[in-house]
Amino acid sequence: MLIREMNSQECRDLLTRLGSGRLGVTRNNQPEPDRLYVFSTIGQKIEWMRANPLVCVEADEVVSHNNWASVVVFGRYEELPDKPEYAALRLHAQSVLEKRAMWWQTGYAASQARRGSKPAAPVFYCIHIKDISGHKAVPDAVESSLSVKRKPTRT
């Protein structure tokens, strides 16, 4: 397996293709000019990001054990409150998110489990990317030659 560092554009392309990842937040310290737009509902992560806006996002694409890519983004949380001065930015964030099927489902479902049948309060926010990096693995020449499919033999 050959592992190489991904350039910034490859990292952004992976994030665009995947459309989802894991958000890391912290209560006290930072976890070890682009934006990621996110929708959620009020909960522990939103409360923690309000207290400390330094976050990281990690996304992986795994095709096989020797064919994968992983990206880590360090950035800053900015909430887009439901106020007139944020209306255009909230609409933009929603239009970006709506390109994904069922974009709202995870946040809404989580809020229902936490709050019962109360209506969910949507929280739109963005992550301002400060640093982005990634690694990618692809099969080497030997692995590639072994993965050639052979016609099954009859017994």
C-alpha positions in Angstrom: 0.0 0.0 0.0 1.3 3.5 -0.9 0.3 6.3 1.5 0.8 9.9 0.4 -0.1 13.3 1.7 -3.1 14.9 0.0 -2.9 18.5 -1.2 -5.4 21.1 -0.1 -7.6 20.8 -3.2 -7.8 17.0 -2.8 -8.8 17.4 0.8 -11.6 19.8 -0.2 -12.8 17.5 -3.0 -13.1 14.6 -0.5 -15.1 16.8 1.9 -17.4 17.8 -1.0 -17.9 14.3 -2.2 -18.6 12.8 1.3 -20.8 15.6 2.6 -20.4 14.2 6.2 -17.8 13.7 8.9 -17.3 13.8 12.6 -17.1 17.0 14.6 -14.7 17.1 17.5 -15.3 19.6 20.2 -13.8 20.3 23.6 -15.0 21.9 26.8 -11.8 23.6 27.9 -8.9 23.6 25.3 -8.5 23.5 21.5 -8.6 20.0 20.0 -5.6 18.7 18.5 -10.8 31.5 4.3 -13.1 28.3 3.7 -16.3 27.2 5.4 -18.2 24.0 6.1 -21.9 24.6 6.7 -23.7 22.5 9.2 -27.2 22.1 10.6 -27.9 20.7 14.1 -30.2 21.2 17.0 -29.5 22.5 20.5 -27.4 19.9 22.5 -24.2 19.3 24.2 -21.9 20.0 21.1 -23.6 23.3 20.4 -23.2 24.3 24.0 -19.6 23.3 24.1 -18.8 25.1 20.8 -20.5 28.3 22.1 -18.1 28.1 25.1 -15.0 27.3 22.9 -15.3 27.8 19.2 -12.1 26.0 18.3 -13.1 22.7 16.6 -11.9 20.0 14.3 -13.8 17.9 11.7 -12.6 14.6 10.4 -13.9 12.7 7.4 -12.9 9.3 5.9 -13.6 7.5 2.7 -12.8 3.8 2.9 -13.0 1.7 -0.3 -10.8 -1.1 1.1 -8.0 -1.7 3.6 -5.5 -0.4 1.0 -7.6 2.2 -0.7 -8.8 5.1 1.5 -8.5 8.8 2.2 -8.8 10.8 5.4 -9.0 14.5 6.0 -8.7 16.6 9.2 -9.9 20.2 9.4 -9.1 22.6 12.2 -11.2 25.6 12.4 -13.5 28.0 14.3 -17.3 27.6 15.0 -19.5 30.5 14.0 -23.2 30.2 14.8 -25.6 31.8 12.3 -28.5 32.9 14.5 -32.0 33.4 13.4 -31.6 37.2 13.2 -32.2 39.6 10.3 -28.5 40.4 9.9 -27.8 36.6 9.3 -30.8 35.9 7.1 -28.8 35.9 3.8 -26.1 33.7 5.3 -28.6 31.3 6.8 -30.3 30.9 3.4 -27.0 30.3 1.7 -26.1 27.7 4.3 -29.4 26.0 3.8 -29.1 26.0 0.0 -25.6 24.4 0.3 -27.0 21.8 2.7 -30.1 21.0 0.6 -27.8 19.6 -2.1 -27.6 16.5 0.1 -30.6 14.2 0.5 -32.1 14.1 4.0 -29.6 16.8 5.2 -31.7 17.6 8.2 -32.6 14.1 9.3 -29.7 13.3 11.7 -30.0 16.6 13.7 -33.8 16.4 13.8 -33.8 12.8 14.8 -31.3 13.3 17.6 -33.3 16.2 19.0 -36.5 14.1 19.1 -34.7 11.4 21.1 -33.4 14.0 23.6 -36.6 16.1 23.8 -39.5 13.8 23.0 -42.1 15.4 20.8 -41.1 19.0 21.3 -40.3 20.9 18.1 -36.6 21.0 17.2 -34.8 24.4 17.3 -32.6 24.5 14.1 -29.1 25.7 14.6 -27.2 26.7 11.4 -23.5 27.3 11.8 -20.3 27.2 9.8 -16.7 26.1 10.5 -14.1 28.6 9.2 -11.3 26.4 8.0 -7.9 27.4 9.5 -5.9 24.3 8.5 -6.7 21.3 6.4 -4.7 18.2 5.8 -5.2 14.6 4.6 -3.6 11.3 3.6 -4.6 8.9 0.9 -3.7 5.2 0.4 -3.8 3.4 -2.9 -2.8 -0.2 -3.8 0.8 -0.6 -4.8 1.8 -2.4 -8.0 1.9 -5.8 -6.4 -1.5 -5.4 -4.7 -3.0 -4.1 -7.9 -1.8 -7.1 -9.9 -3.3 -9.4 -7.2 -6.7 -7.8 -7.4 -7.2 -8.6 -11.0 -10.3 -10.8 -11.1 -9.7 -14.2 -12.4 -12.4 -16.4 -14.0 -13.5 -19.0 -11.5 -12.6 -22.6 -12.4 -15.1 -25.4 -12.4 -14.6 -28.3 -10.0 
